[in-house]
Amino acid sequence: MKTVGFDIGGTQLRAAIFDEARKMTDSYRTENDKGITAAFNMDKLIDFILSKPYQYKRIVIGCPGTMDIRLGKLLCPPNLIGWDGFEIVKYVEERTGICTTLNNDANLAGLAEARAGAGAGYESVVFMGISTGIGGAYVYQDKLVIGANSNAAEFWNMVVNDDSYCHKNANAGSLNEQSSGSGLQRIASETYGRQMSTAELFERYRRLDVRALKIIEDAAEKLAKGIGNITCTIDPDIIIIGGAIALHNPDFVEKILERAKRYVLCPENLKVKFAAFGDDAGLIGAALLAEEG
């Protein structure tokens, strides 16, 4: 029987079908249309898998937080407009009749990296995704640690300075608002007085533009402090860094890690690797979780 992974993002939705050998046999990608409801958006993924002549064992959904994993319900996810309170597991099960599980998208990416990717062979693995948002996961002995309220490893909400800016459901001065793709875009747009993408910001940074240099240096400093905070609370064997911004800007990550050594108790023991699975990590993690039955 096949298993299914759904990857719900703020800009796009993905579905992947896996065979018994965990090989991706079919996939689908579509826009997360903010002009329609969460249910109608989910229908696009559901219709895709139901159009295939397969029997399915389980569906695993990866979404950005916040959520109640045990209830299968989204709470107030900052990057999903109009999805607050959506009982996503109940909806998918009612439409498909297939047993469905919800988890954080970064958790699933971290599970994939810990079991089969850059963290394979380590007992205690932290995953940090630097992309549109800051995602996190903690995997211990190949098992996800989700916490009492589904909030373990939600590094995005870690306070790293006293900036008063506050996005939906985030702490003011949080890591997400200071160093994520959306945070960098906001800060750059305010600094330059016009809309600016993260791609243009990094381009100006590499041309040694003074304002871009300051923005990137500040973001690296906040992420370095975040890594320091993680190591003094979890003390993992290894930290895996993924996400589009990290993978497309390795020099930025090197700057973060060099600064992080100032914030960890034993800098010689700080072990960091780039993620192995790129954009597919969350879907691979969904397939792994689906195998648990």
Sequence and secondary structure as in RCSB ss.txt:
>XXXX:A:sequence
MKTVGFDIGGTQLRAAIFDEARKMTDSYRTENDKGITAAFNMDKLIDFILSKPYQYKRIVIGCPGTMDIRLGKLL
CPPNLIGWDGFEIVKYVEERTGICTTLNNDANLAGLAEARAGAGAGYESVVFMGISTGIGGAYVYQDKLVIGANS
NAAEFWNMVVNDDSYCHKNANAGSLNEQSSGSGLQRIASETYGRQMSTAELFERYRRLDVRALKIIEDAAEKLAK
GIGNITCTIDPDIIIIGGAIALHNPDFVEKILERAKRYVLCPENLKVKFAAFGDDAGLIGAALLAEEG
>XXXX:A:secstr
 EEEEEEE SSEEEEEEE TTS EEEEEEEE  TTS HHHHHHHHHHHHHTSS  EEEEEEEE S EETTTTEE 
  TT TT TT  HHHHHHHHH   EEEEEHHHHHHHHHHHHSTTTT SEEEEEEESSSEEEEEEETTEE   TTS
 TT GGG B S      TT  TTBHHHHHSHHHHHHHHHHHHTS   HHHHHHHHHTT HHHHHHHHHHHHHHHH
HHHHHHHHT  SEEEEESHHHHH HHHHHHHHHHHTTSSS GGG  EEE SSGGGHHHHHHHHHHTT 
